[in-house]
């Protein structure tokens, strides 16, 4: 069902593709530069979480602008 919706819904494409981008950059940046670990999960770092937030925002804005997901007045 999700696969059928994936090809028809631009928002679902944004979410699925975005997760790969968010998590990929968080992993790369976190492993390379992550020093201080989160108190509730020793496998995650503050810098990796921040990278996920920043790259996720950039990806979402870029994807929505390139595919016209926003409404024009």
C-alpha positions in Angstrom: 0.0 0.0 0.0 2.8 2.4 0.9 4.6 1.6 -2.4 1.4 2.5 -4.4 1.0 5.8 -2.4 4.7 6.6 -2.8 4.4 7.0 -6.6 1.2 9.1 -6.3 1.9 11.4 -3.3 4.6 14.1 -3.4 4.4 14.6 0.4 5.1 10.9 1.0 8.1 11.1 -1.4 9.4 14.0 0.6 9.1 12.1 3.9 10.7 8.9 2.7 13.5 10.5 0.8 14.0 13.0 3.5 14.5 10.3 6.1 17.4 8.9 4.0 19.0 12.3 3.8 18.4 13.2 7.4 19.7 10.0 8.8 22.6 9.7 6.4 24.0 13.1 7.2 23.4 12.6 10.9 25.4 9.4 10.8 28.3 10.8 8.7 28.6 14.1 10.7 28.0 12.4 14.0 30.7 9.7 13.5 33.2 12.2 12.2 32.7 15.2 14.6 30.5 13.8 17.4 32.2 14.1 20.7 29.6 14.7 23.4 27.0 12.0 23.6 23.3 12.4 24.4 22.6 11.5 28.0 19.7 9.2 27.2 21.5 7.4 24.3 25.2 6.9 24.3 25.2 5.9 20.6 24.0 9.4 19.5 25.8 12.7 19.6 24.7 16.3 19.9 26.4 17.3 16.6 24.8 14.4 14.7 21.3 15.4 16.0 22.0 19.0 15.0 23.2 17.9 11.5 20.0 15.9 11.1 17.9 19.0 11.9 19.9 21.3 9.6 20.2 19.0 6.6 16.6 18.0 7.0 15.4 21.6 6.9 17.5 22.3 3.9 16.3 19.2 2.1 12.6 19.9 2.8 12.8 23.5 1.7 14.8 22.6 -1.5 12.5 19.7 -2.3 9.3 21.6 -1.8 10.5 24.5 -3.9 11.7 22.4 -6.7 8.6 20.3 -6.9 6.1 23.1 -6.2 4.6 21.5 -3.0 3.8 24.9 -1.7 0.6 26.7 -2.8 0.9 29.8 -4.9 -1.5 32.6 -3.9 
